[in-house]
């Protein structure tokens, strides 16, 4: 197994998202940022935020690319660490958002 495979772990592909299980490593971060920078589409990496019972309640942005910054009309330095429900309030009450969290 390569160091990249070890850093990322298994990846699952869904209809709209790629989910990566990654260790806190500089190699994984660099690889993900290169992936983001190469994409012409607005792309974000997020982590699931859970309530005290372990149920998913929101998504917190951890990385994004320039097209995503343009779509959000804010630089990454401002939006990284914020909840998706804060950045796109109209999305949070939708069924699609709830299905994404499930």
PyMOL commands that set and color helices and strands:
alter all, ss='L'
color gray80, all
select helices_A, chain A and resi 3-8+26-38+66-72+76-79+84-87+89-92+95-101
alter helices_A, ss='H'
color red, helices_A
select strands_A, chain A and resi 11-13+18-20+44-50+56-64
alter strands_A, ss='S'
color yellow, strands_A
deselect
rebuild
show_as cartoon
